[in-house]
Amino acid sequence: MDIAIVGLPQSGKTATFNALTSGHATTEGGSAGPVQVGVVKVVDQRLSVLGQMYHPRKVVYAEIKFWDLPPAPAEKTQRNQVLSGRHRNILQGADSLLLVVRAFEDDLQG
């Protein structure tokens, strides 16, 4: 399953990505930066028990891929548009979206 993390700049998308993937992603690169991908294996004890019972050749756990998208360009965020055309193209391949919402005021806006 591929989950894309979206939200306004400075809303905590990369922090959420790092928490979910135990990663150390940075926010370098700006809006032209690459999409960072983190893969998390979903270890299910029920699958382990079934593997011990039936002795398959291989036990494959589910995987979740989290995508940390770069922030939208500044001119887009001034009009409260979170997604640029590049973002929409990338999101077509995602199975679901994880929306990060800011729960604080932006100190830079007077």
Secondary structure, DSSP 8 states (H G I E B T S, - for coil): -EEEEEESTTSSHHHHHHHHHT-----TTGGGS--EEEEEEE--HHHHHHHHHH--S----EEEEEEE-----HHHHTTT----HHHHHHHTT-SEEEEE---S--TT--
